[in-house]
């Protein structure tokens, strides 16, 4: 019955528990029933342990007799383990101009395939400069070229999206 998602700052211990009676659990996990708070505190002191409020929202609140320092250490350890297991997905960004030459495009596509092969997501931005924004159809043709050449390395995760003066699309590795 430990509060896994809690931060140790919002856990009441010993004299900070300000209710008349609590539902008490001893250090071995056995329920002792509803006990007066002063009696529960006395029982915890006899065992050289702390009275920790485990579930403050119930009526009466659930308190457990335990070593508070050990409890804090276990919470910190669980938080560290959870953080370690989190996967951070990085997104590589590739910008293309509307007037990109064929050789430059193949070079950029080669790099994009490498990124997708390494497990990165790739955000492709086709930029329109000045009056190029009038030729959206040319940008869409370039986007189709990019999609065709990248289909063996990655899947289009986010379809064409206009973002101001740019066309944006996101590829995910296969």
Residue pairs with C-beta under 8 A, 6 or more apart in sequence:
1 25
1 29
1 54
1 55
1 62
1 64
2 54
2 64
2 71
2 74
2 75
3 11
3 54
3 55
4 75
4 78
6 75
7 75
8 71
8 72
8 75
11 52
11 53
12 18
12 52
12 53
12 56
13 50
13 51
13 52
13 53
13 68
14 41
14 44
14 50
14 51
15 41
16 53
17 37
17 41
17 51
17 53
17 61
17 63
19 37
19 60
19 61
20 36
20 37
20 60
21 34
21 35
21 36
21 37
21 60
22 34
22 35
22 37
22 40
22 51
22 53
22 60
22 61
22 62
22 63
23 31
23 33
23 34
23 35
23 58
23 60
23 61
23 62
23 63
24 31
24 32
24 33
24 34
24 35
24 40
24 43
24 63
24 64
24 65
25 31
25 32
25 54
25 62
25 63
25 64
25 65
26 32
26 43
26 64
26 65
27 47
27 49
27 64
27 65
27 66
27 67
34 60
35 43
37 51
37 63
40 51
40 63
40 65
41 51
43 65
44 50
44 51
44 65
47 65
49 65
49 66
49 67
49 68
50 65
50 66
50 67
50 68
51 63
51 64
51 65
52 63
52 64
52 65
52 66
52 68
52 71
53 61
53 62
53 63
54 61
54 62
54 63
54 64
55 61
55 62
89 120
89 121
90 120
90 121
91 120
91 121
91 122
91 123
91 170
92 112
92 115
92 120
92 121
92 122
92 123
93 122
93 123
93 125
94 108
94 111
94 112
94 122
94 123
94 124
94 125
95 125
95 127
96 105
96 108
96 124
96 125
96 126
96 127
96 142
96 146
97 126
97 127
97 129
98 126
98 127
98 128
98 129
98 132
98 135
98 138
98 139
98 142
99 132
100 108
100 142
105 142
105 145
105 146
106 149
109 146
109 149
109 150
112 122
112 124
112 146
112 150
112 153
112 154
112 171
113 150
113 152
113 153
113 154
115 122
116 122
116 150
116 153
116 154
116 171
116 172
116 173
116 174
117 153
117 173
118 173
119 173
120 173
121 157
121 170
121 171
121 172
121 173
122 150
122 154
122 170
122 171
123 168
123 169
123 170
123 171
124 143
124 146
124 168
124 169
124 170
124 171
125 163
125 166
125 167
125 168
126 139
126 142
126 143
126 146
126 166
126 167
126 168
127 165
127 166
128 135
128 136
128 139
128 165
128 166
128 167
129 165
132 138
132 139
133 165
136 162
136 167
139 167
140 160
140 167
143 160
143 167
143 169
146 169
147 156
147 169
150 156
150 171
153 173
153 174
154 171
154 172
154 173
154 174
155 171
155 172
155 174
156 169
156 170
156 171
157 170
157 171
157 172
158 168
158 169
158 170
159 169
160 167
160 168
160 169
161 167
161 168
161 169
162 168
